[in-house]
Amino acid sequence: MTDKKIFIAVVGESHASPEIAKLAEEVGAEIAKAGAVLVCGGLKGVMEATSKGAKSAGGTTIGILPGSRREDANPYIDFPIITGIGYARNKLVVKTGHVVIAVGGSHGTLSEIAFALGYKIPVVGLKTWQFIHHNGQMDQEVHRASSPKEAVALAMKLAREAKPPEETREYKT
């Protein structure tokens, strides 16, 4: 990774509990403090909480929206990107990040984690999905963090260590 800005994609549920929303807001603030750019789906729940946190700490936010209206973005998004492609935009959110942080999550988050792993984009998990392989072994591809500060520090480390995008962005099945 060069000296360019690191983009961190944050994914999570659109109907977040107060506990998950608080964690997401702290993740957003830590992303801004680290000097990275926040990328998310731009709507409510974890997306809004993390954007609020990033803005409160002076950060930059990008929201990749599923619909065709910039006005649908949460109020903390600096750059709303309209796609008109529905939840297929999950792939765009993931591919825009050098690394993904999953906070909580429902089935949409599960798809985003799967896309990231398929593209060999590092994933940090904070109170999110855990995976067990058919052999009963816990999957180690999602790096676990126990706090927002740890999640962002690990994400920054993984982004700096990542291979250049042209070597990692082809989807692997």
N, C-alpha and C positions, 0 to 999 in steps of 0.2 A: 504494500500500500504506500502511496506517495504522500506528499505533504498536503494534498487536496482535502477538502472537507469530507468527513465521514458521514454517510447517510445511514441512520438507524431506523429501520421499519419497526413500528410497534403494532402488534396485532392483539386482539382480545374481543370479548363479548360486547355487543351493542346495548345490552341491558345489564350493566354491571352492578353488583352489590356495592354498598358503601365501602366495605373493606377493599374490594378489588379496585374501585374508583380511586380510593386514597393511594393505593400502591401505584396505580397508573399515573396519577398526578405527580407523585414523587419521582417516578421514572422519567417523566417529561422534564422535570426541573433538573435532574441529574444529566440528562442528555444535553440540555442547554449549557449547563455549567462546564461540561466536557468540550464544548465548542462544536458539537455535531449538529446535523440537521435532522429533525424529526420528520418521518414519513409515516402516514397512517391512512386509513380509509376515509377520514374526514367527517364522519357522522357523529353519533352519540356514544354513550357508554365509555369504554376504555379509550376510544379514539378522542372523545371530547376531553376527558380527564387528563390524558397525557399531553394533549395540545395545550390545555390550560396551564399545566405545570411548566411546559417548555416556555410559553409566553411569559409567565410570571418571573422566569429567570432570564428573560431577554433573548430567548432562542428563536429559531426560524422553523416554521411548520409548513408542511406540504400535505394536502389532503387529496387523495385519488378517489374521486366520487363514482359511485355506480351509475348514477343518473345523468341527466342532461342539464341540471340547473346548479349554477355556482351558489345560489342562495341556499341550497340544502346543506352546505358546509356548516360545521359548528363555528361559533363566533371567534374561535382561537386559531383558525386556519389562515395563514398568510397567502398561500398559493393554492387555490382550489383547482384541481384538474378534473374537468368533466370528461367522462368516457362514454356514457350511454350504453355500456355493455353489462350492466347488472353486476352480479357478484363474480363474473369472470375477471373483474378488476382486481380480485384478490391476488392474482398472479402478478399484476403490475405493481402492486404495493410491495410484494416480496422482492421482485427483481430490481426495484429501485434502491433497496437497502443493500449496504455492504454486509449487514448483519441484521438479524431479526430478533426482537425481544417479544415473547408471547407472555401476556399477563392475563391470567384466568383463561376464559375462553369457552366457546360453545363449538358447534359444528363448523362454522365459517372459519374459526381460528384453527381448527383441526386441518382444514384444507390448506390454510396458509402455511402451517408448519410442514405439511407434506410437500407442498411446492418448494419451500426453502430447502428441505433436505434433498429433494430430487435435483435441485439446481446446485447442490453443494454449497449453499449459503449457510453460514453458521447460525444456529438458533440457541438463544438463551431463554430458559423457561423460569417464570416466577409464578408459582401457584397455578400451573397449567397442566395440560395433558401429560401423562406418562405412558410409555409404550413397552409392552412385553412381547418379545419375539415368540414365534411358535415353539421354540425350544425352551421357553420358560425364563429366559434371561432378560433382564431389564435393558432396554435400549440406552446406549450411552451417547447417542448423537445429539440429543438435546441437553445442553449444558445447564445444570441446575444452579439457581441463585436463591439465596434466602432473604435478600433485601433489595430494594430499588438501587441503592448505591453499588452493591455487589454486582447486580445485573448489568448496569451500565459500564462499570469498570471492566467486567469480563467481555462485554460486547465490544468495547473500544479495543481491548487486547486482541480479540479474535479478528476484528476488522483489519487491524494493522498487520496481522500475520497472514491474512487470506491471500490466496493466489490472485493474480490479476484477473479481472472479469472475463476476458476472452478465454481463459483456461478453465473457468468454473461455471459458466452460465449455460452450458448445454445440458439439457435435462437428462438425468440418468435414471433409468428404471430398474 
